[in-house]
Amino acid sequence: MKRFLFLLIFSQIVFCTALYGQDNGKPDLDAYILKDLDSTYTEFINSGASIRLPMHFEPFTQNEHNGFIHVGTASSIMAQMIDSTSFISVTANMTKEVFLKQGAELITEIDLKTEEGRPAKAYILRFVVNDVPINRIMFFTGDYESTLLLTANYPELFAGLLKNVFLASFLTVQFK
């Protein structure tokens, strides 16, 4: 009798979980990705912009370059403010041919909107350094007066783990 009662209760729990827990067969990836972002905003030096960094990124400075690095995945994030240049004019000139001339292959181009509602555009590129395929995300956002370029570099080996986390992080960008 106890076994029957246990099976009955167990089957009801499984049934209710399956019935109310359905999400069209797809996990809520956004919830998982957001858990990979720091809860506080971190400002980029000399940019006037801040983002919620992916977890475990540490600041670095090398010559005149500043940014954040994750040693375990050999990935980095940097920012550059392009003053007196409109977001639209910068992204209008980004073509597959431009990237090929610079030794990079354009994998994809994505039109986005930041959490603040600004238009944004991301370009995901592939290039090779010392026989290691590297991916780069070039994320542009701004207005008619200035453009912010956020760049993430990571070994292509980690693309499945990092690409969506970087994009989610970049979409949190806030300006002073």
DRENNUSE-421357 format. One record per residue: residue number from 0; x, y, z of N, C-alpha, C, O in turn. Coordinates in nm, 3 decimals. Layout:
<dovexs>
DOVEX    i     n.px     n.py     n.pz    ca.px    ca.py    ca.pz     c.px     c.py     c.pz     o.px     o.py     o.pz
DOVEX  NUM        X        Y        Z        X        Y        Z        X        Y        Z        X        Y        Z
...
</dovexs>
This chain:
<dovexs>
DOVEX    i     n.px     n.py     n.pz    ca.px    ca.py    ca.pz     c.px     c.py     c.pz     o.px     o.py     o.pz
DOVEX    0    0.081   -0.120    0.000    0.000    0.000    0.000    0.086    0.127    0.000    0.059    0.223   -0.072
DOVEX    1    0.192    0.124    0.085    0.282    0.240    0.090    0.349    0.262   -0.044    0.367    0.374   -0.090
DOVEX    2    0.386    0.150   -0.106    0.453    0.161   -0.237    0.358    0.219   -0.341    0.398    0.302   -0.422
DOVEX    3    0.233    0.176   -0.341    0.134    0.227   -0.435    0.112    0.377   -0.412    0.107    0.454   -0.508
DOVEX    4    0.100    0.418   -0.286    0.080    0.557   -0.253    0.201    0.641   -0.297    0.185    0.750   -0.352
DOVEX    5    0.321    0.589   -0.274    0.443    0.658   -0.316    0.445    0.675   -0.468    0.474    0.784   -0.517
DOVEX    6    0.414    0.571   -0.543    0.413    0.577   -0.689    0.307    0.675   -0.739    0.330    0.747   -0.835
DOVEX    7    0.191    0.676   -0.673    0.086    0.767   -0.712    0.130    0.913   -0.693    0.113    0.996   -0.783
DOVEX    8    0.185    0.943   -0.577    0.231    1.080   -0.549    0.346    1.117   -0.642    0.348    1.228   -0.696
DOVEX    9    0.439    1.027   -0.661    0.554    1.052   -0.749    0.507    1.080   -0.892    0.555    1.173   -0.956
DOVEX   10    0.414    0.999   -0.941    0.365    1.018   -1.078    0.292    1.152   -1.092    0.301    1.215   -1.197
DOVEX   11    0.219    1.196   -0.988    0.152    1.325   -0.992    0.254    1.439   -0.996    0.236    1.537   -1.069
DOVEX   12    0.359    1.426   -0.918    0.464    1.529   -0.918    0.529    1.538   -1.055    0.548    1.648   -1.108
DOVEX   13    0.562    1.424   -1.112    0.624    1.422   -1.245    0.529    1.479   -1.349    0.571    1.558   -1.434
DOVEX   14    0.402    1.442   -1.343    0.303    1.491   -1.439    0.287    1.642   -1.428    0.286    1.712   -1.529
DOVEX   15    0.273    1.692   -1.305    0.255    1.837   -1.285    0.379    1.915   -1.327    0.369    2.022   -1.386
DOVEX   16    0.494    1.862   -1.296    0.619    1.927   -1.337    0.628    1.933   -1.488    0.664    2.037   -1.545
DOVEX   17    0.595    1.824   -1.555    0.599    1.820   -1.701    0.495    1.912   -1.761    0.521    1.978   -1.862
DOVEX   18    0.376    1.917   -1.700    0.267    1.997   -1.753    0.294    2.146   -1.738    0.278    2.222   -1.834
DOVEX   19    0.335    2.190   -1.619    0.353    2.331   -1.592    0.495    2.380   -1.618    0.519    2.501   -1.623
DOVEX   20    0.587    2.290   -1.634    0.725    2.330   -1.654    0.766    2.332   -1.800    0.884    2.353   -1.830
DOVEX   21    0.671    2.311   -1.891    0.707    2.308   -2.032    0.742    2.447   -2.082    0.680    2.546   -2.045
DOVEX   22    0.842    2.451   -2.167    0.885    2.576   -2.230    0.915    2.547   -2.376    1.021    2.583   -2.427
DOVEX   23    0.823    2.482   -2.441    0.837    2.444   -2.582    0.963    2.362   -2.606    1.019    2.365   -2.715
DOVEX   24    1.007    2.290   -2.506    1.123    2.205   -2.520    1.255    2.277   -2.516    1.360    2.214   -2.533
DOVEX   25    1.254    2.408   -2.495    1.378    2.486   -2.496    1.404    2.541   -2.356    1.312    2.593   -2.293
DOVEX   26    1.527    2.530   -2.307    1.558    2.590   -2.177    1.560    2.742   -2.188    1.579    2.796   -2.297
DOVEX   27    1.540    2.810   -2.079    1.545    2.955   -2.075    1.692    2.997   -2.072    1.749    3.020   -1.965
DOVEX   28    1.753    3.007   -2.189    1.895    3.038   -2.197    1.928    3.174   -2.140    2.035    3.193   -2.082
DOVEX   29    1.837    3.271   -2.156    1.864    3.404   -2.103    1.888    3.400   -1.953    1.976    3.469   -1.902
DOVEX   30    1.811    3.318   -1.881    1.828    3.308   -1.736    1.966    3.251   -1.703    2.031    3.298   -1.610
DOVEX   31    2.010    3.152   -1.780    2.143    3.094   -1.757    2.253    3.195   -1.790    2.352    3.207   -1.717
DOVEX   32    2.236    3.266   -1.898    2.336    3.363   -1.940    2.345    3.477   -1.839    2.455    3.521   -1.805
DOVEX   33    2.232    3.526   -1.793    2.233    3.637   -1.698    2.301    3.598   -1.567    2.357    3.684   -1.499
DOVEX   34    2.298    3.472   -1.531    2.369    3.426   -1.412    2.520    3.432   -1.432    2.595    3.432   -1.334
DOVEX   35    2.564    3.438   -1.557    2.707    3.447   -1.587    2.758    3.591   -1.587    2.876    3.614   -1.609
DOVEX   36    2.669    3.688   -1.562    2.709    3.828   -1.560    2.716    3.878   -1.416    2.638    3.839   -1.330
DOVEX   37    2.814    3.967   -1.393    2.826    4.030   -1.262    2.701    4.114   -1.235    2.639    4.165   -1.329
DOVEX   38    2.663    4.127   -1.112    2.543    4.203   -1.078    2.568    4.355   -1.077    2.473    4.433   -1.082
DOVEX   39    2.694    4.396   -1.071    2.727    4.538   -1.070    2.784    4.580   -1.205    2.831    4.498   -1.283
DOVEX   40    2.778    4.710   -1.231    2.831    4.765   -1.354    2.975    4.808   -1.332    3.010    4.864   -1.228
DOVEX   41    3.058    4.782   -1.432    3.199    4.818   -1.427    3.228    4.914   -1.541    3.190    4.889   -1.656
DOVEX   42    3.296    5.025   -1.509    3.323    5.127   -1.610    3.455    5.099   -1.682    3.553    5.056   -1.621
DOVEX   43    3.455    5.125   -1.811    3.577    5.119   -1.890    3.648    5.253   -1.877    3.585    5.358   -1.885
DOVEX   44    3.779    5.249   -1.858    3.859    5.370   -1.843    3.847    5.455   -1.969    3.857    5.404   -2.081
DOVEX   45    3.826    5.585   -1.950    3.822    5.684   -2.058    3.716    5.658   -2.165    3.734    5.697   -2.280
DOVEX   46    3.607    5.593   -2.129    3.504    5.569   -2.230    3.370    5.629   -2.193    3.288    5.656   -2.281
DOVEX   47    3.344    5.651   -2.064    3.214    5.698   -2.021    3.107    5.591   -2.028    2.988    5.621   -2.015
DOVEX   48    3.148    5.466   -2.048    3.053    5.356   -2.060    3.085    5.247   -1.958    3.201    5.227   -1.921
DOVEX   49    2.982    5.179   -1.913    3.001    5.067   -1.822    2.908    4.954   -1.863    2.804    4.976   -1.926
DOVEX   50    2.947    4.832   -1.826    2.867    4.713   -1.856    2.869    4.619   -1.736    2.949    4.634   -1.644
DOVEX   51    2.779    4.523   -1.740    2.786    4.412   -1.646    2.880    4.310   -1.710    2.844    4.242   -1.806
DOVEX   52    2.998    4.299   -1.656    3.099    4.208   -1.710    3.058    4.063   -1.689    2.985    4.032   -1.595
DOVEX   53    3.103    3.974   -1.775    3.091    3.831   -1.743    3.170    3.803   -1.615    3.267    3.872   -1.584
DOVEX   54    3.129    3.703   -1.543    3.193    3.669   -1.415    3.340    3.633   -1.437    3.377    3.579   -1.541
DOVEX   55    3.422    3.665   -1.338    3.562    3.626   -1.327    3.654    3.698   -1.426    3.762    3.647   -1.457
DOVEX   56    3.613    3.813   -1.477    3.702    3.894   -1.559    3.773    3.993   -1.470    3.712    4.054   -1.381
DOVEX   57    3.902    4.010   -1.493    3.986    4.098   -1.412    4.040    4.211   -1.500    4.065    4.190   -1.618
DOVEX   58    4.059    4.331   -1.442    4.114    4.443   -1.520    4.258    4.418   -1.562    4.334    4.353   -1.490
DOVEX   59    4.295    4.470   -1.678    4.434    4.465   -1.722    4.468    4.595   -1.792    4.381    4.664   -1.844
DOVEX   60    4.596    4.627   -1.791    4.650    4.742   -1.864    4.776    4.696   -1.933    4.864    4.637   -1.871
DOVEX   61    4.784    4.724   -2.063    4.904    4.691   -2.139    4.931    4.807   -2.233    4.854    4.833   -2.326
DOVEX   62    5.041    4.876   -2.208    5.074    4.999   -2.280    4.958    5.097   -2.264    4.922    5.131   -2.152
DOVEX   63    4.899    5.143   -2.374    4.786    5.236   -2.364    4.651    5.166   -2.368    4.547    5.232   -2.371
DOVEX   64    4.650    5.033   -2.369    4.526    4.956   -2.376    4.480    4.913   -2.237    4.559    4.865   -2.156
DOVEX   65    4.350    4.931   -2.213    4.288    4.888   -2.088    4.170    4.799   -2.121    4.106    4.815   -2.226
DOVEX   66    4.141    4.708   -2.033    4.027    4.621   -2.055    4.015    4.520   -1.945    4.060    4.542   -1.832
DOVEX   67    3.955    4.408   -1.978    3.932    4.302   -1.881    3.968    4.169   -1.946    3.949    4.149   -2.066
DOVEX   68    4.021    4.079   -1.865    4.071    3.952   -1.917    4.022    3.837   -1.829    4.008    3.851   -1.708
DOVEX   69    3.999    3.723   -1.894    3.967    3.599   -1.823    4.077    3.501   -1.860    4.083    3.451   -1.972
DOVEX   70    4.165    3.474   -1.764    4.283    3.393   -1.790    4.246    3.250   -1.830    4.309    3.192   -1.918
DOVEX   71    4.144    3.192   -1.766    4.108    3.052   -1.791    4.064    3.024   -1.933    4.086    2.914   -1.984
DOVEX   72    4.000    3.123   -1.999    3.955    3.102   -2.137    4.036    3.184   -2.237    4.005    3.184   -2.356
DOVEX   73    4.138    3.254   -2.190    4.222    3.338   -2.275    4.137    3.437   -2.355    4.163    3.460   -2.473
DOVEX   74    4.037    3.495   -2.291    3.949    3.590   -2.358    3.964    3.729   -2.296    4.006    3.743   -2.181
DOVEX   75    3.930    3.829   -2.375    3.945    3.966   -2.328    3.831    4.053   -2.379    3.764    4.021   -2.477
DOVEX   76    3.810    4.165   -2.308    3.709    4.263   -2.345    3.776    4.400   -2.337    3.845    4.432   -2.241
DOVEX   77    3.752    4.482   -2.441    3.806    4.618   -2.442    3.698    4.711   -2.496    3.604    4.668   -2.562
DOVEX   78    3.714    4.840   -2.466    3.620    4.942   -2.513    3.697    5.058   -2.572    3.808    5.090   -2.529
DOVEX   79    3.636    5.120   -2.672    3.696    5.238   -2.734    3.583    5.334   -2.773    3.490    5.295   -2.843
DOVEX   80    3.593    5.458   -2.726    3.496    5.560   -2.765    3.548    5.630   -2.889    3.662    5.675   -2.893
DOVEX   81    3.464    5.638   -2.989    3.499    5.706   -3.114    3.417    5.835   -3.118    3.301    5.834   -3.158
DOVEX   82    3.479    5.945   -3.077    3.409    6.074   -3.070    3.391    6.134   -3.209    3.467    6.105   -3.301
DOVEX   83    3.290    6.217   -3.221    3.262    6.292   -3.344    3.238    6.203   -3.464    3.259    6.244   -3.578
DOVEX   84    3.194    6.082   -3.440    3.162    5.989   -3.549    3.031    5.919   -3.516    3.017    5.858   -3.410
DOVEX   85    2.937    5.927   -3.607    2.806    5.869   -3.579    2.809    5.717   -3.591    2.881    5.660   -3.673
DOVEX   86    2.730    5.654   -3.507    2.715    5.509   -3.506    2.676    5.458   -3.645    2.729    5.356   -3.691
DOVEX   87    2.587    5.527   -3.710    2.537    5.483   -3.841    2.648    5.487   -3.946    2.660    5.394   -4.025
DOVEX   88    2.731    5.593   -3.947    2.836    5.602   -4.049    2.945    5.498   -4.026    3.003    5.448   -4.122
DOVEX   89    2.974    5.466   -3.900    3.077    5.365   -3.872    3.031    5.228   -3.921    3.106    5.158   -3.989
DOVEX   90    2.909    5.190   -3.887    2.862    5.055   -3.923    2.826    5.042   -4.071    2.825    4.931   -4.124
DOVEX   91    2.798    5.153   -4.138    2.766    5.147   -4.281    2.886    5.099   -4.363    2.868    5.043   -4.471
DOVEX   92    3.006    5.120   -4.312    3.126    5.083   -4.386    3.180    4.945   -4.352    3.283    4.904   -4.405
DOVEX   93    3.112    4.872   -4.267    3.158    4.738   -4.227    3.100    4.635   -4.324    2.981    4.604   -4.320
DOVEX   94    3.187    4.584   -4.409    3.143    4.483   -4.506    3.235    4.361   -4.498    3.343    4.366   -4.439
DOVEX   95    3.190    4.255   -4.557    3.269    4.131   -4.562    3.406    4.158   -4.625    3.507    4.104   -4.579
DOVEX   96    3.409    4.241   -4.730    3.533    4.273   -4.800    3.630    4.352   -4.711    3.751    4.329   -4.715
DOVEX   97    3.576    4.445   -4.632    3.661    4.524   -4.541    3.730    4.431   -4.441    3.850    4.445   -4.416
DOVEX   98    3.655    4.338   -4.386    3.714    4.245   -4.289    3.815    4.152   -4.354    3.918    4.121   -4.295
DOVEX   99    3.786    4.106   -4.475    3.880    4.018   -4.546    4.013    4.088   -4.571    4.119    4.027   -4.559
DOVEX  100    4.008    4.217   -4.606    4.131    4.295   -4.627    4.214    4.304   -4.500    4.336    4.320   -4.506
DOVEX  101    4.149    4.294   -4.385    4.218    4.300   -4.257    4.255    4.162   -4.205    4.303    4.148   -4.092
DOVEX  102    4.232    4.059   -4.287    4.270    3.923   -4.249    4.168    3.851   -4.163    4.203    3.754   -4.096
DOVEX  103    4.044    3.895   -4.163    3.939    3.833   -4.082    3.821    3.792   -4.170    3.792    3.856   -4.271
DOVEX  104    3.756    3.687   -4.130    3.638    3.638   -4.201    3.514    3.678   -4.120    3.507    3.653   -4.000
DOVEX  105    3.417    3.741   -4.186    3.292    3.777   -4.121    3.205    3.652   -4.109    3.165    3.595   -4.210
DOVEX  106    3.177    3.612   -3.985    3.090    3.496   -3.961    2.944    3.538   -3.964    2.862    3.476   -4.032
DOVEX  107    2.912    3.645   -3.891    2.774    3.692   -3.888    2.767    3.839   -3.848    2.858    3.892   -3.784
DOVEX  108    2.659    3.902   -3.886    2.629    4.041   -3.853    2.491    4.042   -3.787    2.397    3.984   -3.840
DOVEX  109    2.479    4.108   -3.671    2.354    4.104   -3.594    2.310    4.245   -3.560    2.388    4.322   -3.503
DOVEX  110    2.186    4.280   -3.593    2.127    4.406   -3.550    2.065    4.385   -3.413    1.989    4.290   -3.393
DOVEX  111    2.096    4.474   -3.318    2.051    4.458   -3.179    2.002    4.591   -3.125    2.009    4.695   -3.191
DOVEX  112    1.951    4.586   -3.002    1.913    4.704   -2.925    1.962    4.684   -2.783    1.939    4.578   -2.724
DOVEX  113    2.030    4.785   -2.728    2.079    4.774   -2.591    1.961    4.780   -2.494    1.850    4.815   -2.532
DOVEX  114    1.988    4.746   -2.369    1.883    4.754   -2.267    1.833    4.897   -2.249    1.719    4.918   -2.208
DOVEX  115    1.917    4.996   -2.279    1.877    5.137   -2.274    1.796    5.178   -2.398    1.744    5.290   -2.403
DOVEX  116    1.787    5.089   -2.496    1.709    5.118   -2.616    1.789    5.176   -2.731    1.730    5.216   -2.832
DOVEX  117    1.921    5.183   -2.719    2.004    5.234   -2.828    2.021    5.127   -2.936    2.028    5.008   -2.904
DOVEX  118    2.028    5.168   -3.061    2.058    5.071   -3.166    2.201    5.020   -3.150    2.289    5.094   -3.106
DOVEX  119    2.222    4.897   -3.186    2.356    4.837   -3.177    2.372    4.739   -3.292    2.275    4.688   -3.348
DOVEX  120    2.496    4.714   -3.324    2.527    4.617   -3.430    2.649    4.539   -3.385    2.747    4.596   -3.338
DOVEX  121    2.641    4.407   -3.400    2.753    4.320   -3.364    2.802    4.247   -3.488    2.722    4.200   -3.569
DOVEX  122    2.933    4.239   -3.500    2.997    4.163   -3.606    3.079    4.054   -3.538    3.160    4.082   -3.450
DOVEX  123    3.059    3.932   -3.580    3.138    3.821   -3.525    3.233    3.776   -3.635    3.192    3.738   -3.745
DOVEX  124    3.362    3.782   -3.602    3.468    3.756   -3.699    3.551    3.636   -3.657    3.549    3.595   -3.541
DOVEX  125    3.624    3.581   -3.753    3.718    3.472   -3.727    3.850    3.509   -3.793    3.854    3.555   -3.907
DOVEX  126    3.959    3.488   -3.718    4.093    3.503   -3.773    4.182    3.402   -3.702    4.140    3.338   -3.606
DOVEX  127    4.305    3.386   -3.749    4.395    3.284   -3.695    4.522    3.352   -3.643    4.580    3.437   -3.711
DOVEX  128    4.564    3.312   -3.521    4.688    3.359   -3.462    4.767    3.237   -3.417    4.720    3.159   -3.334
DOVEX  129    4.887    3.220   -3.473    4.972    3.104   -3.439    4.895    2.972   -3.452    4.901    2.887   -3.363
DOVEX  130    4.824    2.956   -3.562    4.746    2.835   -3.592    4.627    2.812   -3.499    4.570    2.703   -3.498
DOVEX  131    4.590    2.912   -3.421    4.475    2.901   -3.331    4.363    2.990   -3.384    4.380    3.111   -3.396
DOVEX  132    4.247    2.930   -3.418    4.133    3.013   -3.462    4.080    3.097   -3.346    4.051    3.046   -3.238
DOVEX  133    4.066    3.226   -3.371    4.018    3.322   -3.272    3.890    3.385   -3.325    3.880    3.415   -3.444
DOVEX  134    3.793    3.405   -3.237    3.673    3.480   -3.272    3.680    3.616   -3.207    3.736    3.633   -3.099
DOVEX  135    3.622    3.713   -3.275    3.616    3.849   -3.222    3.474    3.899   -3.241    3.415    3.885   -3.349
DOVEX  136    3.419    3.957   -3.135    3.292    4.027   -3.146    3.323    4.175   -3.144    3.387    4.226   -3.052
DOVEX  137    3.279    4.245   -3.249    3.289    4.390   -3.254    3.147    4.442   -3.239    3.063    4.423   -3.326
DOVEX  138    3.121    4.508   -3.127    2.987    4.555   -3.091    2.987    4.707   -3.094    3.058    4.771   -3.017
DOVEX  139    2.907    4.764   -3.183    2.900    4.909   -3.197    2.765    4.959   -3.148    2.661    4.900   -3.178
DOVEX  140    2.767    5.068   -3.074    2.644    5.136   -3.035    2.677    5.283   -3.017    2.794    5.320   -3.005
DOVEX  141    2.577    5.366   -3.016    2.601    5.508   -2.998    2.486    5.590   -3.051    2.371    5.548   -3.050
DOVEX  142    2.521    5.709   -3.099    2.420    5.802   -3.151    2.481    5.877   -3.269    2.576    5.830   -3.331
DOVEX  143    2.426    5.993   -3.299    2.475    6.071   -3.413    2.605    6.145   -3.384    2.669    6.196   -3.476
DOVEX  144    2.646    6.150   -3.256    2.764    6.227   -3.219    2.885    6.141   -3.183    2.999    6.186   -3.196
DOVEX  145    2.862    6.019   -3.138    2.974    5.933   -3.098    2.935    5.786   -3.108    2.817    5.750   -3.113
DOVEX  146    3.038    5.703   -3.111    3.019    5.559   -3.124    3.106    5.489   -3.020    3.221    5.526   -2.999
DOVEX  147    3.049    5.389   -2.957    3.125    5.305   -2.865    3.149    5.172   -2.932    3.057    5.109   -2.985
DOVEX  148    3.275    5.129   -2.931    3.312    4.997   -2.982    3.353    4.910   -2.862    3.449    4.941   -2.793
DOVEX  149    3.280    4.803   -2.841    3.317    4.701   -2.743    3.369    4.582   -2.821    3.306    4.538   -2.917
DOVEX  150    3.484    4.530   -2.780    3.547    4.419   -2.851    3.573    4.305   -2.754    3.626    4.325   -2.645
DOVEX  151    3.534    4.185   -2.795    3.566    4.064   -2.718    3.644    3.971   -2.809    3.605    3.947   -2.924
DOVEX  152    3.754    3.918   -2.758    3.836    3.820   -2.830    3.839    3.692   -2.748    3.855    3.697   -2.626
DOVEX  153    3.823    3.577   -2.816    3.827    3.449   -2.746    3.861    3.339   -2.845    3.828    3.349   -2.963
DOVEX  154    3.927    3.233   -2.798    3.955    3.120   -2.886    3.824    3.059   -2.937    3.728    3.044   -2.860
DOVEX  155    3.820    3.026   -3.063    3.698    2.971   -3.123    3.652    2.844   -3.049    3.533    2.812   -3.049
DOVEX  156    3.744    2.774   -2.988    3.714    2.656   -2.909    3.608    2.684   -2.803    3.528    2.596   -2.770
DOVEX  157    3.606    2.809   -2.749    3.512    2.846   -2.644    3.390    2.923   -2.695    3.312    2.975   -2.615
DOVEX  158    3.371    2.930   -2.825    3.262    3.010   -2.881    3.125    2.968   -2.828    3.042    3.053   -2.798
DOVEX  159    3.102    2.839   -2.816    2.973    2.791   -2.766    2.944    2.835   -2.625    2.827    2.850   -2.587
DOVEX  160    3.047    2.855   -2.546    3.030    2.898   -2.407    3.026    3.049   -2.392    2.957    3.100   -2.304
DOVEX  161    3.099    3.122   -2.476    3.121    3.263   -2.450    3.044    3.361   -2.539    3.011    3.470   -2.493
DOVEX  162    3.015    3.325   -2.661    2.955    3.421   -2.754    2.830    3.487   -2.698    2.821    3.609   -2.694
DOVEX  163    2.733    3.409   -2.654    2.607    3.466   -2.604    2.625    3.541   -2.473    2.552    3.636   -2.445
DOVEX  164    2.722    3.499   -2.391    2.749    3.570   -2.266    2.807    3.709   -2.298    2.767    3.808   -2.237
DOVEX  165    2.900    3.716   -2.392    2.957    3.845   -2.431    2.848    3.937   -2.488    2.841    4.055   -2.452
DOVEX  166    2.765    3.884   -2.576    2.660    3.966   -2.635    2.563    4.017   -2.527    2.526    4.134   -2.528
DOVEX  167    2.524    3.930   -2.435    2.435    3.972   -2.325    2.502    4.079   -2.240    2.437    4.174   -2.198
DOVEX  168    2.630    4.063   -2.214    2.705    4.162   -2.136    2.707    4.296   -2.209    2.681    4.400   -2.148
DOVEX  169    2.736    4.295   -2.337    2.745    4.418   -2.414    2.610    4.490   -2.421    2.606    4.613   -2.424
DOVEX  170    2.501    4.416   -2.424    2.370    4.477   -2.431    2.334    4.554   -2.303    2.241    4.634   -2.303
DOVEX  171    2.407    4.529   -2.195    2.381    4.602   -2.070    2.449    4.737   -2.065    2.438    4.808   -1.965
DOVEX  172    2.518    4.775   -2.170    2.598    4.898   -2.170    2.515    5.019   -2.127    2.402    5.039   -2.171
DOVEX  173    2.576    5.099   -2.039    2.516    5.224   -1.994    2.617    5.337   -2.013    2.738    5.318   -1.998
DOVEX  174    2.566    5.455   -2.046    2.652    5.572   -2.066    2.629    5.671   -1.952    2.521    5.678   -1.895
DOVEX  175    2.736    5.747   -1.920    2.725    5.850   -1.815    2.631    5.959   -1.856    2.610    6.054   -1.781
</dovexs>
